[in-house]
Amino acid sequence: MQQPLYPQQWQNQHIYPSLDSAVLEADMSLARASLDELGVVIGTLATVRGQADALLGLLREVRQRAQRIRNIGWNIAVLAACNGSQDAREPLAKQLASRARALNADLFKTLAPVEDLMLGLPTAEFEQLMQDPLLGEEDYRLRHERRLQDQRLPVEAEQLVIGLGTDGLHGWGNLYNDLVGKMRLSIDGKERGLAEASNLLSSPDRALRREAFDAISAAWEGEQEAVAAILNALNGWRLELARQRGKVRLLDALDLSCHQSHIERATLDTLMAETYRARGLGQRALALMAERLGIDELGPEDLFAPPPAATSREIPFEEAINIIAAAFTRFDPEMGDFARMMAERGWIDAAPTPNRRTGAYCTKFADPVEPRVFITYAGTMDNVITLAHELGHAWHNWLIRDLPMSQRSYPMTLAETASIFAETLVRSALFELADGVEQRQAIAWAEADGAATFLVNIPARFDFEQALVAARGQGYVSAARLSALTDEAWGRWYEGSLARYHPLFWAAKAHFSIAGFGFYNYPYLFGYLFSLGVYHQLMSRKAAGETDVAQAYRALLRDTGRMSAEALVEKHLGQDIREAAFWQGSLALVEDAVKRFEHLCR
């Protein structure tokens, strides 16, 4: 039997040999001892206030000590998450994840007095400290957080919030992952985990798609009360915390989300308004897909359907890597080499496992700075595009690996730019190189499917979550009410383009149960339209003979952790994303894609 060209499970042994290795335990002990020492150093903070040189020296020492501890905690947390994704039932991964969360929480509790000082310093003192090369690495992050200084609680209360969140807020998100890991579904005479079952939604066999959809829905119906409790707990926590912080100025959930996303509320409002006006493009795409499939009315089980069987085939993992790397190379040869390197080094985990998490994601270790990609690969074109998406994230992380950690942390809005840009590179390259009408139809299908997802499904998620937050502010939101809110949101965006909606989508979609983020939806829409605008501008410049477009794209990505989205677009594209014109330009590109699909279908 021929050996596969690339490993399809993570090779993380050089980080730590195993979850229970002596090296890992030694690092955890070192981090704990270092944390105690850091606490002693921070305990002298009051004695150096008003002494500029002494304060500067102490803050530099704190930052260096804290970074070493954070690197250890980060690496252990990522390793535990990686193993937990492969097997959601793995008890050692759960234990280690809990210990890593506790270490990181204790670090942030220990640092709370320093953070309080930096966010509350008079402007002149703050500006003086930011002149220091080491402290100045956090200049953008601190300026951004100082805008919400009136939302800070006393230090002891901030420490309490961090401590309680470890097993409180984040415990609910972990419970959702546990539910995913334990699910067993019988489909087509075979027992499957949820991740494997979800891949069947991309089957060319509509009967199998429907069977998989019904089995998944039935499984979530059995867990709907548990997921309702999760969503109520997460959103109740956030609302109460906002009330406690808002004694001076009460911010609503979207204001806080925009701050977290590093965009202005005016930008979000414009984005959503222009998308609602363009929702018909997504609906048109769905109608064309139904026509190509020979279906009178699409159901929710058809939303991930591939093109008709004549153009569908299983794509081996090695071929998928080659497709993606070749498409990346046409834009930036180093980007193509990077995609192959990810596969060669075992930094992509793609092989199905019994208790596997659903979905796909990119993460990264802190030291050494190395990205990792998770996907359950089954050989569909949808899998290829998803893999390209996650490798786009990985390329972003690779490009900024030499920056300080605070500048390697970027908001979701800008994170999704790199991933969707990568998708667009792959789709465009496949379309241009397609041999025959059927291949071009398959690529146009993927573009149309993207239009339907981003202009209809993602906004429906956003509307649902807005309604959920509003309803939670009035009390507990029942499972039945959550289903009703889902139907209302889908009705607003899908209208008559689906025969029926997916009332349990609120339970089935993991994004709503992520503890660390609310509104884990509109950043995808932002990234989709923003990346199309970036792609169009860069490709126009490349067509005009410019030779530095790859470098220009790299420069844009390197700035994502050190400026707001508005400032980033102004600097690199010379446009204002608070204005409708920017988004209308990107939506015009979506319309071109839908028209191309329409032309190829007829």
N, C-alpha and C positions, 0 to 999 in steps of 0.2 A: 504493500500500500504506500502510495506516494505521500511523503511528509508535507504538511502545509508550509507554504513559503513564509508565512508570518504567524507568530504565536497569537492566539485569540483570547488569552487570559493575561491579566496584569503580571508583570515581572517587577515586584516591589521588594525583593529580598535585600537589595542594597540599601534600602531605607531602613528596614528592620527585617531580620530573618524570619520572624513570625510574630503573631500577636502576643505570644507568651515568652518571647526571647529575653535572655538575661540583659542584652544590650538595651532593649526598650525599657526594662524595669530600672536599669541603672540611670537612663536618661530621665525617667519620671522622678526618681529619687533626687537626682541632681536639680531638676526644675523645682521641686518642692523645697529643697534646701535653699536654692537661690531666691525663691520667693520670700522665704523668711528673712533672708539678708536684705532683700529689696525693701521689705516692710520697715526694717530698722533704719535704712537710709532715708526713706520717706518720712519717718517719724521725726527727723531733724528739720523738716521743712519750715516749721514756724520760727526756728532760730536764725534762719538766713533771710527771712523776708526783710526787704529794705536794703539788703546788701547785694548790689547788682552782680559783682564778680562771684561771690559765694553762691548766690542763687543760680547763676548760669552754670557753675561747676556741678552743683547738685543735680540740676535738670539734665545735664549731659550724661552724668553717671546713671541716673534713673533710666534714661532712654536706652543706653547701651545694655544695662542689666535686663530690662524688660524685653528687649528684642531677642535676647538669647532664650529667655523663658518661653516667649511666644512662639519661636521657631519650633521648639520641642513640642509644645502643646498642639500647635497646628499640624505638625507631621503625624503625631499620634492620632489626632482626630480624623485626619484624612485617611490614614491607613485603616482605622476602624470602620469608617464610612464605606471605603472600598470593599472591605470584606463583608460588611453588612448588606451591600448592594448585591453581591454575588449570592449571598445566602442570608435572607432576612431573619432566619431562625437561629443563626450562629450566636450562642450565648456569650462567647468570649468577646465577639465584636461589640455586642451590646454593653458588656461590662466595661470594656476599654473606652468606648465612646462616652459612657457616663463619667469615667475618671478624667478623660480629656476635657469634657465640658466643665467639670468641677475645677480643674486646674486653670482653664482659661477664665472662668468666672472669678476665681480667687485672684487671678492676676489683675483683672479689671477692677475688682473691688479694692485691691491694694493701691492701684493707680488712681482711684477716684479723687483723692485730695489734690493730686497733681493736675488732673484734668480740670477740676473745679477752679484751681488757680489760673490755669492757662486760658480758660474760657471767660474768666471774670476780671482779668488784668486790665488796668487802664490802657487806653490805646497806645500811649507813648511807651510804656514799659513793654507792651506786647511787641511793638514794632522793633524795639531795640533787641529783644531776644531773637526775633526772626532773622536778624542779621547774622546770627551764628550759623555756620554751614551745616552742622549736625541738626540743630533744632529747626532750622529753616526748611529741612526736608518735609516737615509737616505743616508748612505754611498754609497751603490751600485747605487741607483738612480742617485745621483749627479755625481759619477764617470762616469756613462754611458753617462749622458748629457754633461759632460765636453769634451767628445770626439768630440762634434759638437759645441764647443764654437765659432769656426770661422763662424758658420751659424747664430749667434745671431745678431739681429738688435739692435740699440740703445733702451734704456728702453722705451722712449716715443713711438717708433714705435712698440715695442712688445705689449705695452698696447693698441695701436690702432688696431693691428691685433686681439687681444683677443676681444676687444669691438665690432668691425665690424663683427666678426665671429658669434656673438650671433644671430643676425637677418639676416646675410648674408649667410655665409657658411651653418650654421645649419638650416636656414630657408628653404633651398632647400631640405634638407633631410626630414624636416617636411612636406613639400608639397607632397613628394612622399607618406608618410604615410596617408595624407589626401585623396589622390587619391585612395589608397587601401580601406579606410574606406567608401567611398561613392559608390563604385561599386556595382551594382545589376545585377545579371545574371539570365536568365531564362533557367533552365536545368531540363529536365524530367518533364516539366509542373509545376515547382515550382520555385519561386523567391528565390535566395540565395545570401549571401554575398560572397566575394572572398575567405575567409578562408574556408567556408563550401564547396564551389565549388572546391577548391584545394584538399580537402580530397577525392573527387570523383575520382581523378586521381589514387587512390589506389583501386578502385572498381574492383571486379572480372569480371564484365560485360564490355567487350571491347567496345560495342556500347555506353554505358554510359560514359566510359572513353573518348572516342572520342568526344562525345557531350560536355562533360565538358571542354576538351582541346580546342575545337573550340570556345566555348563560352568565355573562358578565353582569348584566343588569340584575338577574336574580340573585347573584352573589352579593351585590351591593345592597339590594333590597333587604337581605338578611342582616346586613350590618348598618342599616341606615340610622338607627337610633344612636349607635356608637359614633358614627361620623357627625351626626347632628350635635352630639355632646361636644365633640372636638371643635367644630366650627363655632359653637356658642362660647366655649371656653376661650378660644384664641381671640375672638373678636370682643368678648366681654373684658378680657384682660387689657386689650389695647385701648378700649374706650375708657375704662376706669383709670388707666395710667395717664391718658390724655387729660382727663378731668383733674387728676391730682397735679399734673404739670401746668394746667391752664388757669391757675389762680390769677395771673396777671393778664394773660391773653390766651383765650381758648382757641386752639386750632382744631379744625375738623380732620377726619381721617385722610382725606385727599390732600389737604395742605401738607400734612406730615409725610405722606407718600411722595409728594412732589419734592420735598426737601431731601428725602432719602434717595430719590431718583436724580437729584441734581438738575431739576428743571423748574421753571416757573409755572405757576398755576395757569397763567395766560397761554403758555405753550400747550399744556394738556388740553385746555378748553378748545383751542383752535384745532388741534389734532383731531379731537373727537367730533367736533362739529363738521369738519371737512370730510371725515370718514363716513359720517351718517349720510351726508349728501351723496356720497359715492357708493353706498351699500348695494345699489343696483348692479354694480359691476360684479360683485361677488355672487349675487343671485343669478346673473346672466351666466356666469361660469358654471354654476351648479346645473342650470337648465341645459347647457351644452354638454356637460358630462353625462347627464341622464340620457340625452339624445344619443350620444356615442355608445352608451351601454345598452340602449334599447329598452330603457325603463321609463314608464309613464311618469312615475313620481319617485323621487329619491326619498329614502328613509335615513335615519341616523346611522344605520348599519352600513350605508353606502358612502359615508363621508371620507373614508380612507380607501375606497375601491381603486384598484389600478386601472390603467387603460384596458380596453377589450383584450381578450385572451390572445388574439393573434399577435399582439405587440408585447405580450408579457412573457418573461422567462426568468428563471432564477439566476441571479448574478452572484457568482462566488465572491467571497470576502476579498481574495487577492485581486480579482478583477475590479472590485469596487475601489480598492486603494489605488490601483493604476488609473482608473477613470478620474478619480478626484485629483491625484497628483498631477496628471497631465493637464487638467483644467487649471489648476493652480499655477503650473509652470508657465502657461501661456501669458499669465499676468505678471508673475514674479517667480523666476526659477528657484529661488531660495525657499519660497513657500511650497513649491512642489516637492523639493528635497525634504522639507520638514515633514510633510504628510507621510512620505515613505519611512522617514526616521521614526515617527510615532509608531508605525506598524512593526518595523524591524526590532525596535527596542522593547516591544511588549508593553507599550503605554496605552493600548486600546484593549478593553475587555469587551468581547463581542459574543462569546460562545454561550448559548442557553444553559442555564443551571436550574435545578428543580424549584428552589425557593427564591427565585430572582426578583428583584425590584422591577417595577414597571418604569417605562420612560427611558430617557437618555440624558446625559449631562456631561459637563467637563468640570474637572476640579484640578487642583495643583498642590504639590508639596511646597513647603517654604524653604527648605534647605536640604539638598539642592533644589533650586526652583525648577520643577519639572511638571508639565501638565499630564493629566490622565483623562481618558475618554471612556465613558460607559455607554453601551448600546446592546440591545438584544438583536443580533443580526440574523435575519432569515432570508436574505437574498432578494428582497423586493426593491424596486426603484425608489420607493418611499424610504427604505432603509438607507440606500445610497445617499439620498439627499440629506437625511438626518445625520448620517456620518459626516458628510461635508459640513453641515451646520456646526457640529461639535468640534470638528477639526479647525473650523474658523475661530472658535473660542480659544482652542489650544494655541493657534498661531498668535493670537492676540497676547496670551499669557507669555509665550516664548519671546516675543518682541520686547517685552518690558521686564524681563527677568533680572536685568541689571539695575533697575530702579529701586529706590528705597521702598520698603513694604507699604508705607502709607500711600505711595504713588502707584503701587500695583493693585490697589483696591479701587475699582471703578463701578459706577452705578449700573443697574440693569439696563437702563435705556441705551447706554453706550456699549454695554456688553453685547447686546443683541445686534448691534450694527456689524460687528466683525463676523458673527455667525451667519447672518442672512446674506451679507456680502459674499461669503464663501459659497453659499447655496447658489447665488446668482451666477457666480463664475462657472460653476459646474453645469447648471442648466444651459447657460448661453453657449458654452463650449460644446456640449452635447448636441445642441440644436444646429450649430454651424457645421459640425462634423457628421451630422446624421446622413446616412446613406438610404435615401428613399423616403416616401411620404409617411409610412408607418412610424419610422423612428422620429421624424419631426413631430408627428402627432403625439407621440409619447412624451416628448419634452414639453410641447405646448400644453399637454394635459397637466404636467407638474406645475407649470406656471399658473394655469387656471385654478388648479387646486390650491395654490398659495394665495391667489386672490380671494377665493372663497373663505379660506381659513382666517386670513388677516383682516379682511374687510367685513366679515360677518361673525365668525365664531369668536374671535378674540374680543371684539367689542361687546358681544353678548355676554361673555364672561365678566367684562368690566361692569356692564349694567347690573348683572346679577349681584356682584359683590357690593356695589353701591347700595342696592336694595337690602342686601343682607345686613350691612353695617347699620343702615337706618332702622331696620326692624329690630336688630339686637339692642339698639339704644332704648327701645321700648320694653324689652323683656326677652325671655327665652323664645327662640324661633324653632318651632317644631319641624320634624322631618317633612310632614305634609306641606307646611308653609314653604319650606325650602324648595320643594318640588314645584309648587305653584309659582314662586319667584323665578325659578329657572324657565318655566314655560312662558312666563311674561317676557323675560329678557330675550329668549329665542324668538318669540313672536314679533318683537320689535325689530329684530335684525334679519331673521330668515324670512319672515312674512310667509308667503305661499310657496317658497322654493323647496320646502320639505313637506312630505305628506304628514309627518308627525314629528314631534320634538323628542328630546331625551330628558325626561323629568328628573332622572337620577344622576345627571351630569355633575351636579354639585358634590355628590359622593364619589363618583368615579374619577374625577379630575383631581390629581394629587396637589396641584398648585394651590387650591383653596385651603389646604391643610398644612401648608408650610409655616412653621412657627415664626421664623425670622422676618417674614415679609408679608405685608398686606398688599393687595392689588398687584399680584404677581401676574399681570395680564397685559395692561396697556404698554409696558416696555417692549413687548414683542411687536406690537403694531408700530410703535415709534421706530424700532430698529429696522423693521421691514421697509417702511417708507423712506426713512433716512438713508438706509443703505442703498436703496434704488437711486436716490438723488446723488449720493457719492459715486456710485458705479457709473451713472450716466455722465457725470462731470469728468471723471477720470478717463473713461473710455473715449470721450470726445476729445480730450487733450491728447490721448495716445494716438487717435486717428489723425490728429493734426500734426503729428510728428514729434511730440514731446517725448523725451526719453526718461523722465524722472517720475513717472506716475506711480510706480511701485514705491519709490522712496517717499512720495507725498502721502501715500496711503499709510505707510509705516509711521510717518511723523504724526498723522492724525491719531492713530491708535495709541501712540506713546503719550499723547496728551490727555487721554480719557480719564486718568486718575488725578489730574491736577488742574482741571478747570470745569466749569459748568457746561452743560450741553449748549446753551446759548452762546457762550464765549467760544467754545470749540468750533461751532459752525461759522461764527463770524470770522475767526482767525483763519480757518482752513478753506472755507467755501465762500466767504464774503456775503452771507445771507442771514436773514433774521427768521428764526423758526417760530417766533411768536406771531408772524404774519401768515395769512392763508396762502399766499402765493407760493411759498416754499413747498407746502404739502400738496397743493394743486399740481405743481410740476411733477412730483413723484406719482400722484394718482393718474396723471396723463400717461405715464409709462405703463401703469397697470392696465389702463384701458387699451393701450397698444397691444399688450400681451393677450388680453381677452379677445380682441379683434383678430389677432393672428390665429388663435385657437379656433375661433368661429370660422375663419376662412379655410383652415385646414380640415375642418369637420364637414365641409359642404362642397 
